[in-house]
Amino acid sequence: MDSSSGTGDLNLTDLSPNDKKELQQFITNEAQKAKIQSTVHYLTDMCWKRCITSKISSGNMDSYERPCMENCVDRYIDSQMTVLKHLEQLRGSF
């Protein structure tokens, strides 16, 4: 295939140091986005299974489900923040 079409193989050794740095930053950013998206999907699935008991045929959650979902999300975020703070403390003590 013609490399000018944008589908050819890229030789990374031909990249300048600045281009390599930009590529690495792009890859890091995309990995972070994928991690966030994965967490959101996990959180949605977990809280949905825990809180949604109706068929939601009306398009609305019942009076129990909305606070349950909000609580579920809040508690998940709180627990993740607690774990991160603890890991940061452990890292700082070495």
N, C-alpha and C positions, 0 to 999 in steps of 0.2 A: 504494500500500500504506500501511497505517497505521504511522506511525513508532513507536507504542507497542508494536508487536509485535517490535521489535528488528531488523527487516529494512529499515526505511526509510533514506533517505539521511541522512547526518550532515553537518551544516555545521560544518566545523572552525573557522570564524571565531567560532562561538558558544561555543567552549570557553574556559574560564578559563586563564590562564597556567600554573597548577599542573596542570590537566588535560592541557594540551598537553605539558608536561614529562613527565608520567606516560605519555602515549601514545608520546612519542618514546623513552622508556626501554624501554617494552614492545616497540616495533618493533626497537630495538637488540638486546634480549635474544633475540627470536625470530630475528633474522638470525644472531646468534652460534650459537644452537642449530642452525639450518639448516647453517651452515658446519661445525660439529662433526660433524653427522650425515653430511654429504657426505664429509668426510675419513675417517670411519669406514668408510663404504661403499667408498670408493676403496682404502683400506688393506686391507680384507677381500678385495676382488676381486684386488688386486695380489698379496698374499701367498698367496691360495688358488691362483691360477694358477701361482705359482712353486713352491709346496711340496706341494700335494695331488696325488699321482700315482695313488692307489688309488681304488676306487669307494666306499669307506667303507660297504660293505654291512653290516658288523658294527656300525656305529655308533661305531667307534673309529678313530682315526688310527693309522697304523703307527709304528714306532719312529723313523723318520726324519722323518715329517711334523710331529709335535708340536714338536720342538726347532727345526725349520725355521720354523714359523709364529711361535714365540716370538722367534727371532732376527730374522726379517723385521720384525716389529712393533717390536722394540727398536731396530733399525738405522734404521727410518723415523723413529721418535720422536727418536732421537739426531740424525739429519740435520736434522730440522725445528728442533730446539732450537739447533743450530749456526748455521743460517741466521738464526733470530730474533736470536740474540746478536750476530751480525755486523751485522745491520740496525740494532740498537739502538746499537752502537758507531758506525756511520756517522751515525746521526741525532744522536748526542751530539757529534760532531766539527764540526757546522755551527753 
